[in-house]
Amino acid sequence: MTLTETPTPTTSGPRWWRRPWVAPLAVLAIAFVAFSLPPYLSLDPSRSRVPAPDFFPPHFAVLSLHVIFGSIAMISCCLQVWPWFRARHPRAHRVIGRVYVFGGCLPGGLLGLAVSLATPFGPVTRASGVVLALLWLGCTLAGWRMARQRRFVDHRRWMIRSFALTMSIITNRLWGAVFVITLSPQLDTTFHGDQALLAATVGALSAWLGWVLPLLFAEWWLERGDAAKRRRRARATALTSSEPRATT
């Protein structure tokens, strides 16, 4: 080996146990779906967790389909973001990816747009739902398009954003519980005994924080990874430039 040669690193691929967040994420998604889905599979509008507005009679049917397709997206994306699964089972990754896009996000996003426009929780929550649905559709379609063009780095970036928006329904519910606990004691003071105003406030706060914070975290995660890659490239360039050259 000459002075200008460098050993080729050997990699055995990602280990399944090096991503300890995958299993808890899957358990959380399955538990959330198991809790959220049954009322909408019952075909009983009285079991809906969202009040139906009088001006939109098909609200329960549209909401039920939105929940079903959203559940498909949540469960399928747990495998899609698992590096070990992507590396070891690329064909399954592609098949499940199509399920995620065309059997989950796209119909779920379109139905979510309709549900958001008919929300009974006020204009602020309505605006959040519409923006979320459009971003969910846009990020997912962009990720699918990048995969079709074999631009896999860009595909990964857009799908991480799509994943964050898919899972944001969980953080939405967590923020809702937090605000119910913290704001309910102020019902007679801040909200003057108006239950509808309290519900609209809780809905608006949890709706916006539910997806904005996960999306910001996804952007931070992507930038963190890009910064690390830039540092590695800079170190490799500096090391290469400082290596002695072989003379003849």
Secondary structure as GFF3:
##gff-version 3
##sequence-region A 1 248
A	DSSP	three_ten_helix	16	18	.	.	.	ID=ss1
A	DSSP	alpha_helix	22	36	.	.	.	ID=ss2
A	DSSP	alpha_helix	38	41	.	.	.	ID=ss3
A	DSSP	three_ten_helix	45	47	.	.	.	ID=ss4
A	DSSP	alpha_helix	59	80	.	.	.	ID=ss5
A	DSSP	alpha_helix	83	88	.	.	.	ID=ss6
A	DSSP	alpha_helix	90	100	.	.	.	ID=ss7
A	DSSP	pi_helix	101	105	.	.	.	ID=ss8
A	DSSP	alpha_helix	106	117	.	.	.	ID=ss9
A	DSSP	alpha_helix	123	148	.	.	.	ID=ss10
A	DSSP	alpha_helix	152	183	.	.	.	ID=ss11
A	DSSP	three_ten_helix	184	186	.	.	.	ID=ss12
A	DSSP	alpha_helix	195	242	.	.	.	ID=ss13
###
